[in-house]
Structures are given as C-alpha cells and as structure tokens.
Amino acid sequence: MADIATVVDRIARGLVGAEAEAVRDNLFCDDAVPEIKDLPDFLARRVPSDGQEYHGCRVLVYDSIQGRGLAATATQQYRSLYKFNDLAKNSGLCTLLIGHITKRGQIAGPKDLEHNIDAMLYLRRAFRLRPLFVPKNRFGPAVFDPLVLTMDDSGKLSKAPHTTAQSSVVFGWSGVGENLTEAQAVVSLPRYGSNPELNAPNLPRARVKQLMNTISQLKDVDVTNLSYTMNCFLPRREHYAEELDLPLAVALLSSYLQQPVPPNTLFAGELDLTSRIRRPDPNYLAELAQILVRVHTGTIQRIYLSAEAEHDMKAHLAE
C-alpha cells in the first residue's frame, strides 16, 4: 500500500499544473481487499450505488492477481475474479488486473484467465526499454511485435526514440594478414512468445559465453530478455583471436545502447572475467602498427587498447 502511494506521488511530481492535480485528486489507494475472493463483495458494497465511497469511479486497478502466490489451480478464487469482472463490466467500469509472469515468460494463472478478459497487455523489461505487446485484443488487432516504450525517472512511459534494432560494425585485427577484421553485432527485442536467442554461428561458443558474462557485469547493463546476433568477418578465414574480444564487445554495446562507434577507430584487446582489457602480445602490437602505417593510413585514425600498451603502441607507430 505504501509502495503504491509512493509511486503515485512520484508520477505526480513528474507532471505539472492540472495534470499533477488530477493525479492526486483522482487516484485512490485502498488495501481493503485482502484476498481475490473478496473482490465481488468490495465492488458491490463500495462502488456502484449513489452514496458509496467510490461511486463515480471509472477505472479499477487490482494489484495483483497472484498476490503473495496464488496457484493456477486455485479454481474457486479465480471464479471470484471472473465474477468481479462481469460485475464491473455490467456497471460500465474499466478494470485493469495486474498479474505476474512465470520464469518462462508466460502469464501466471489458469488458461481460462485469458478467456475471461477483453485485452491482454504484456509489458516486459529489457535494459532501459519496456517492450509492450498486446497478444489478445477483442477490440482490435493483436500486437506481437514489440511496441518499444521507455520509462523516465518518475515512472512515466513514452514511445522510445529507437524502435528498431540497429546493427553495429567495429574494426579489429585478428593478428594474421593485412586486412582488418569487422566485428558485427545486432541486439534486438524478441517477438511475443519467442525466447531470447544468442546467435554466433562462426565464433567459438565458449568464448562468446564468457564475453556475454563479462558484459553483464558492467554497471547498468542487463543482457536478459534480448536477442543477440554477432559475427566476425575474418578476411582469410583465420581463427578467432583473443584480441577480437574488445571490438566484439564494443559492437554489442553499440547496438545495445544504440550509440554509434566513432568512425575510423580500431579496438584491440582480450577481456578477462573482471572486464579488464588485457595487454596484447608485444609481437601483435608491432605487427599491427606496421600494417596500419603501411596499408591503412588514413583509414584508422584512433586506436583503443589497454592503458599498459599505450606507450609501446605509440613507439611502434613512430618508427
């Protein structure tokens, strides 16, 4: 109860003028319904008739259906919920029921719960985004592709500026040949009913898992509920080199944050389990400097690697 009141107050503070006053004057929190079976009685006694406490209300929100753990097999309790829905609809009230999601991403509760509502709104959390789906809608089309929303500090939802996945390409070097390696990544939101996927067909699986675990340790980075596709274009089909960790990670984060990588840049370095960038092998640094000077002058204008390797790299480039 106190948590809900705090959220209402935070939302009101994010508004101005009449909007803020309307929120405070028209939102009421009540904890008089301890169990779902008490909903029909609450509605009949306190809402429809003149003189009742909530007479004139147009929207009822119940948070939440499962409460502290209502099982899907609790048939009698769910029947009370369906009766409450019918009474509210006959009274011209709009009812919003908030429910839980299972670990598999399904709506918690019995299957007939979906048959006793007019529309299902499915809101997920994916990093800073809040993808919204409408898998059931009696009044219009269902929406299985995510409507991408974002939430501000006050809890207000609005349409996100980036609604489609953006690919990212970052330069690295595999340590073989004179051609640079392109690390490519796309981070996207799965459709409703689809599980998040990790696709990296031409990369070593164990290395990719370690890289994802390392990225997930970064502050404010949440890799759950998203799909990832990544690859490295190796010009001569060379084997994956540890120094490609950094360009691949940067490509992932670039697509993830939808922030472009500065052009004409190259990244080199292995990432350890603590997100630290390891110093490349001295021979790798010397050869990289040679091909950058000999082949890619003007193409690569900035290099990112570990701080320990900065002095040696500058020396090699100056030779």
KETI-755471 format. One record per residue (C-alpha): residue in three letters; residue number from 1; x, y, z. Coordinates in steps of 0.1 Angstrom, whole numbers, plus 2048, in hexadecimal, padded with zeros to 3 digits. Example, Ala and Ser with C-alpha at 12.3 -4.5 7.8 and 13.67 -1.06 7.14 Angstrom:
// residues 2
(atom ALA; 1; (87B; 7D3; 84E))
(atom SER; 2; (889; 7F5; 847))
***
This chain:
// residues 319
(atom MET; 1; (800; 800; 800))
(atom ALA; 2; (81B; 819; 80A))
(atom ASP; 3; (82F; 80F; 7EB))
(atom ILE; 4; (812; 816; 7D4))
(atom ALA; 5; (80C; 838; 7E4))
(atom THR; 6; (831; 840; 7E0))
(atom VAL; 7; (82F; 838; 7BB))
(atom VAL; 8; (810; 84D; 7B6))
(atom ASP; 9; (821; 86A; 7C7))
(atom ARG; 10; (840; 866; 7B1))
(atom ILE; 11; (82B; 866; 792))
(atom ALA; 12; (819; 885; 79D))
(atom ARG; 13; (83A; 897; 7A4))
(atom GLY; 14; (844; 890; 780))
(atom LEU; 15; (825; 8A3; 773))
(atom VAL; 16; (81C; 8C8; 774))
(atom GLY; 17; (7FE; 8DD; 77B))
(atom ALA; 18; (7DC; 8CD; 776))
(atom GLU; 19; (7EA; 8AB; 76D))
(atom ALA; 20; (7FB; 8A8; 78F))
(atom GLU; 21; (7DC; 8B3; 7A1))
(atom ALA; 22; (7C7; 89A; 78D))
(atom VAL; 23; (7DD; 87D; 797))
(atom ARG; 24; (7DC; 886; 7BC))
(atom ASP; 25; (7B6; 88D; 7BB))
(atom ASN; 26; (7AC; 86E; 7A8))
(atom LEU; 27; (7C2; 852; 7B3))
(atom PHE; 28; (7B8; 840; 7D2))
(atom CYS; 29; (7CB; 823; 7E3))
(atom ASP; 30; (7B8; 80A; 7F8))
(atom ASP; 31; (7C5; 7EA; 809))
(atom ALA; 32; (7A2; 7DE; 814))
(atom VAL; 33; (7A3; 7C0; 7FD))
(atom PRO; 34; (7BA; 7A6; 80E))
(atom GLU; 35; (7B2; 78A; 7F6))
(atom ILE; 36; (7A6; 786; 7D3))
(atom LYS; 37; (785; 775; 7DF))
(atom ASP; 38; (77B; 796; 7EF))
(atom LEU; 39; (77B; 7AA; 7CF))
(atom PRO; 40; (756; 7A5; 7C6))
(atom ASP; 41; (74B; 7B0; 7E8))
(atom PHE; 42; (762; 7CE; 7E8))
(atom LEU; 43; (753; 7D9; 7C6))
(atom ALA; 44; (72F; 7D4; 7D0))
(atom ARG; 45; (732; 7E6; 7F2))
(atom ARG; 46; (748; 803; 7EA))
(atom VAL; 47; (745; 80D; 7C5))
(atom PRO; 48; (725; 80C; 7B0))
(atom SER; 49; (70A; 81D; 7C5))
(atom ASP; 50; (705; 842; 7CE))
(atom GLY; 51; (715; 84B; 7EF))
(atom GLN; 52; (72F; 82F; 7EE))
(atom GLU; 53; (753; 838; 7F4))
(atom TYR; 54; (75F; 832; 7D1))
(atom HIS; 55; (73F; 83A; 7BE))
(atom GLY; 56; (748; 84C; 79E))
(atom CYS; 57; (76A; 83B; 799))
(atom ARG; 58; (76F; 830; 775))
(atom VAL; 59; (78E; 81A; 778))
(atom LEU; 60; (797; 7FF; 792))
(atom VAL; 61; (7BB; 7F2; 794))
(atom TYR; 62; (7C2; 7D2; 7A8))
(atom ASP; 63; (7E7; 7CC; 7B0))
(atom SER; 64; (7EC; 7AF; 7AF))
(atom ILE; 65; (7D8; 790; 7A5))
(atom GLN; 66; (7F1; 777; 7B3))
(atom GLY; 67; (7F9; 78C; 7D2))
(atom ARG; 68; (812; 779; 7E7))
(atom GLY; 69; (80F; 75A; 7D2))
(atom LEU; 70; (7EC; 74F; 7C6))
(atom ALA; 71; (7EF; 72E; 7B4))
(atom ALA; 72; (7E1; 728; 792))
(atom THR; 73; (7CD; 70B; 7A0))
(atom ALA; 74; (7BA; 722; 7B8))
(atom THR; 75; (79A; 71E; 7A5))
(atom GLN; 76; (782; 72E; 7BE))
(atom GLN; 77; (796; 74D; 7C2))
(atom TYR; 78; (799; 753; 79D))
(atom ARG; 79; (774; 74E; 799))
(atom SER; 80; (770; 76B; 7B1))
(atom LEU; 81; (786; 77F; 79B))
(atom TYR; 82; (771; 777; 77C))
(atom LYS; 83; (751; 781; 78F))
(atom PHE; 84; (762; 7A2; 799))
(atom ASN; 85; (76A; 7A8; 774))
(atom ASP; 86; (746; 7A2; 76A))
(atom LEU; 87; (738; 7B9; 785))
(atom ALA; 88; (750; 7D4; 77C))
(atom LYS; 89; (748; 7D2; 756))
(atom ASN; 90; (723; 7D2; 75D))
(atom SER; 91; (729; 7F2; 772))
(atom GLY; 92; (73B; 803; 756))
(atom LEU; 93; (75D; 802; 768))
(atom CYS; 94; (77E; 7FB; 758))
(atom THR; 95; (793; 7E2; 76C))
(atom LEU; 96; (7B8; 7DF; 76A))
(atom LEU; 97; (7C5; 7BF; 779))
(atom ILE; 98; (7EB; 7BD; 780))
(atom GLY; 99; (7F9; 79A; 780))
(atom HIS; 100; (81B; 788; 782))
(atom ILE; 101; (830; 779; 767))
(atom THR; 102; (83F; 756; 76B))
(atom LYS; 103; (864; 74F; 766))
(atom ARG; 104; (85B; 742; 743))
(atom GLY; 105; (84C; 764; 73B))
(atom GLN; 106; (828; 758; 73C))
(atom ILE; 107; (80B; 768; 74D))
(atom ALA; 108; (807; 759; 76F))
(atom GLY; 109; (7E6; 748; 777))
(atom PRO; 110; (7CE; 730; 766))
(atom LYS; 111; (7C9; 730; 741))
(atom ASP; 112; (7A4; 73B; 744))
(atom LEU; 113; (7B1; 75C; 754))
(atom GLU; 114; (7B9; 768; 730))
(atom HIS; 115; (795; 75E; 725))
(atom ASN; 116; (785; 774; 740))
(atom ILE; 117; (796; 795; 736))
(atom ASP; 118; (791; 7AB; 718))
(atom ALA; 119; (7B6; 7B5; 713))
(atom MET; 120; (7D7; 7AA; 71F))
(atom LEU; 121; (7F3; 7C3; 722))
(atom TYR; 122; (816; 7B3; 727))
(atom LEU; 123; (831; 7CB; 733))
(atom ARG; 124; (854; 7BE; 736))
(atom ARG; 125; (875; 7CD; 742))
(atom ALA; 126; (892; 7CC; 72A))
(atom PHE; 127; (8AF; 7E2; 736))
(atom ARG; 128; (8A2; 806; 735))
(atom LEU; 129; (885; 7FD; 71F))
(atom ARG; 130; (862; 7F1; 727))
(atom PRO; 131; (855; 7DD; 709))
(atom LEU; 132; (82F; 7DB; 708))
(atom PHE; 133; (81C; 7BF; 6F7))
(atom VAL; 134; (7F6; 7BA; 6F3))
(atom PRO; 135; (7F2; 795; 6ED))
(atom LYS; 136; (7CD; 796; 6F1))
(atom ASN; 137; (7B5; 7B2; 6E7))
(atom ARG; 138; (790; 7AF; 6E1))
(atom PHE; 139; (78D; 7D2; 6D5))
(atom GLY; 140; (7AA; 7D3; 6BB))
(atom PRO; 141; (7C8; 7C0; 6AE))
(atom ALA; 142; (7E0; 7AE; 6C4))
(atom VAL; 143; (804; 7BC; 6C6))
(atom PHE; 144; (81F; 7A1; 6C6))
(atom ASP; 145; (83C; 7B7; 6BC))
(atom PRO; 146; (847; 7CD; 6D9))
(atom LEU; 147; (83B; 7F1; 6DC))
(atom VAL; 148; (85A; 7FF; 6EB))
(atom LEU; 149; (855; 816; 709))
(atom THR; 150; (86D; 827; 721))
(atom MET; 151; (868; 831; 745))
(atom ASP; 152; (874; 851; 754))
(atom ASP; 153; (87F; 856; 778))
(atom SER; 154; (85B; 85E; 783))
(atom GLY; 155; (84E; 83E; 775))
(atom LYS; 156; (83D; 84D; 756))
(atom LEU; 157; (83D; 838; 737))
(atom SER; 158; (842; 847; 714))
(atom LYS; 159; (84A; 83A; 6F2))
(atom ALA; 160; (870; 833; 6EF))
(atom PRO; 161; (883; 847; 6D5))
(atom HIS; 162; (893; 827; 6C8))
(atom THR; 163; (879; 80E; 6BE))
(atom THR; 164; (88D; 7F7; 6A8))
(atom ALA; 165; (8AD; 7E3; 6AD))
(atom GLN; 166; (8CD; 7F4; 6A1))
(atom SER; 167; (8EB; 7E1; 695))
(atom SER; 168; (90E; 7EB; 69E))
(atom VAL; 169; (92F; 7E4; 68D))
(atom VAL; 170; (951; 7E9; 69F))
(atom PHE; 171; (974; 7E5; 692))
(atom GLY; 172; (98D; 7CD; 6A2))
(atom TRP; 173; (9AA; 7B8; 696))
(atom SER; 174; (9AD; 792; 698))
(atom GLY; 175; (9D3; 792; 698))
(atom VAL; 176; (9D6; 783; 676))
(atom GLY; 177; (9D9; 794; 654))
(atom GLU; 178; (9D5; 7B9; 64B))
(atom ASN; 179; (9AF; 7BB; 64A))
(atom LEU; 180; (99C; 7C7; 668))
(atom THR; 181; (981; 7B3; 679))
(atom GLU; 182; (95D; 7BF; 67C))
(atom ALA; 183; (94C; 7B7; 69C))
(atom GLN; 184; (926; 7B8; 696))
(atom ALA; 185; (909; 7B7; 6AE))
(atom VAL; 186; (8E4; 7BD; 6B0))
(atom VAL; 187; (8D0; 7BE; 6D0))
(atom SER; 188; (8AA; 7BB; 6CC))
(atom LEU; 189; (88A; 7B6; 6E0))
(atom PRO; 190; (87A; 793; 6DB))
(atom ARG; 191; (856; 791; 6CE))
(atom TYR; 192; (83B; 787; 6E7))
(atom GLY; 193; (83D; 762; 6EF))
(atom SER; 194; (861; 760; 6E2))
(atom ASN; 195; (87E; 759; 6F9))
(atom PRO; 196; (89D; 76F; 6F8))
(atom GLU; 197; (8B8; 760; 6E2))
(atom LEU; 198; (8DD; 762; 6DF))
(atom ASN; 199; (8E9; 75C; 6BC))
(atom ALA; 200; (90F; 75B; 6B5))
(atom PRO; 201; (913; 740; 69B))
(atom ASN; 202; (937; 746; 691))
(atom LEU; 203; (945; 74E; 6B3))
(atom PRO; 204; (952; 736; 6CF))
(atom ARG; 205; (934; 72F; 6E5))
(atom ALA; 206; (948; 72F; 706))
(atom ARG; 207; (958; 750; 6FE))
(atom VAL; 208; (937; 760; 6F5))
(atom LYS; 209; (928; 754; 716))
(atom GLN; 210; (945; 762; 72A))
(atom LEU; 211; (942; 783; 717))
(atom MET; 212; (91D; 786; 71F))
(atom ASN; 213; (923; 77F; 743))
(atom THR; 214; (93E; 799; 744))
(atom ILE; 215; (927; 7B3; 734))
(atom SER; 216; (90B; 7AB; 74C))
(atom GLN; 217; (921; 7B6; 769))
(atom LEU; 218; (923; 7D9; 75D))
(atom LYS; 219; (90F; 7F3; 770))
(atom ASP; 220; (8EC; 7FA; 763))
(atom VAL; 221; (8EF; 7DF; 749))
(atom ASP; 222; (8D4; 7C4; 749))
(atom VAL; 223; (8D7; 7AA; 72E))
(atom THR; 224; (8B8; 796; 736))
(atom ASN; 225; (898; 796; 720))
(atom LEU; 226; (8AC; 7A0; 701))
(atom SER; 227; (8B7; 78E; 6E2))
(atom TYR; 228; (8DB; 790; 6D6))
(atom THR; 229; (8EA; 789; 6B4))
(atom MET; 230; (910; 78D; 6B0))
(atom ASN; 231; (92B; 784; 698))
(atom CYS; 232; (94E; 78D; 68E))
(atom PHE; 233; (957; 790; 669))
(atom LEU; 234; (979; 781; 667))
(atom PRO; 235; (987; 789; 644))
(atom ARG; 236; (99C; 769; 640))
(atom ARG; 237; (987; 752; 656))
(atom GLU; 238; (99F; 756; 672))
(atom HIS; 239; (998; 747; 694))
(atom TYR; 240; (989; 75E; 6AF))
(atom ALA; 241; (9A3; 771; 6C2))
(atom GLU; 242; (99F; 77C; 6E6))
(atom GLU; 243; (9A8; 7A0; 6DC))
(atom LEU; 244; (986; 7A0; 6CA))
(atom ASP; 245; (974; 7A0; 6EB))
(atom LEU; 246; (974; 7C5; 6EF))
(atom PRO; 247; (967; 7CE; 6CC))
(atom LEU; 248; (94C; 7B4; 6CF))
(atom ALA; 249; (942; 7C1; 6F2))
(atom VAL; 250; (941; 7E5; 6E5))
(atom ALA; 251; (92B; 7DB; 6C7))
(atom LEU; 252; (913; 7CA; 6DF))
(atom LEU; 253; (911; 7E8; 6F6))
(atom SER; 254; (90E; 800; 6D9))
(atom SER; 255; (8EF; 7ED; 6CC))
(atom TYR; 256; (8E2; 7E8; 6EF))
(atom LEU; 257; (8E4; 80D; 6F9))
(atom GLN; 258; (8DC; 818; 6D5))
(atom GLN; 259; (8FA; 82F; 6D6))
(atom PRO; 260; (911; 82F; 6B7))
(atom VAL; 261; (936; 827; 6BA))
(atom PRO; 262; (94C; 845; 6AE))
(atom PRO; 263; (958; 83E; 68A))
(atom ASN; 264; (97B; 835; 681))
(atom THR; 265; (982; 824; 6A2))
(atom LEU; 266; (991; 802; 6AA))
(atom PHE; 267; (98F; 7EE; 6CA))
(atom ALA; 268; (9A7; 7D3; 6D6))
(atom GLY; 269; (9A8; 7BF; 6F6))
(atom GLU; 270; (99D; 7A0; 709))
(atom LEU; 271; (983; 7A4; 724))
(atom ASP; 272; (988; 791; 744))
(atom LEU; 273; (96D; 785; 75C))
(atom THR; 274; (96E; 7A6; 76F))
(atom SER; 275; (968; 7BC; 750))
(atom ARG; 276; (98D; 7C6; 750))
(atom ILE; 277; (99D; 7CC; 72E))
(atom ARG; 278; (9BD; 7B7; 72C))
(atom ARG; 279; (9DC; 7C4; 71C))
(atom PRO; 280; (9E1; 7B4; 6F9))
(atom ASP; 281; (A00; 7A0; 6F1))
(atom PRO; 282; (A1F; 7B6; 6E8))
(atom ASN; 283; (A22; 7A5; 6C6))
(atom TYR; 284; (9FD; 7AC; 6BF))
(atom LEU; 285; (A02; 7D1; 6C7))
(atom ALA; 286; (A20; 7D4; 6B1))
(atom GLU; 287; (A0F; 7C3; 693))
(atom LEU; 288; (9EF; 7D6; 698))
(atom ALA; 289; (A02; 7F7; 697))
(atom GLN; 290; (A14; 7ED; 677))
(atom ILE; 291; (9F5; 7E4; 664))
(atom LEU; 292; (9E3; 804; 670))
(atom VAL; 293; (A00; 819; 663))
(atom ARG; 294; (A05; 806; 643))
(atom VAL; 295; (9E2; 7FD; 639))
(atom HIS; 296; (9C8; 810; 64D))
(atom THR; 297; (9D6; 833; 650))
(atom GLY; 298; (9B8; 84B; 650))
(atom THR; 299; (99F; 82E; 656))
(atom ILE; 300; (9A7; 82A; 67B))
(atom GLN; 301; (9AC; 84A; 68E))
(atom ARG; 302; (9A7; 83E; 6B1))
(atom ILE; 303; (9AF; 81E; 6C4))
(atom TYR; 304; (9A0; 811; 6E5))
(atom LEU; 305; (9B4; 7F8; 6F9))
(atom SER; 306; (9C0; 7F3; 71D))
(atom ALA; 307; (9D1; 810; 72F))
(atom GLU; 308; (9F0; 7FA; 734))
(atom ALA; 309; (9F5; 7F6; 70F))
(atom GLU; 310; (9F1; 81B; 706))
(atom HIS; 311; (A16; 824; 709))
(atom ASP; 312; (A22; 807; 6F4))
(atom MET; 313; (A08; 80C; 6D9))
(atom LYS; 314; (A12; 831; 6D5))
(atom ALA; 315; (A36; 827; 6D2))
(atom HIS; 316; (A2E; 80D; 6B7))
(atom LEU; 317; (A19; 826; 6A3))
(atom ALA; 318; (A35; 840; 6A5))
(atom GLU; 319; (A50; 828; 697))
***
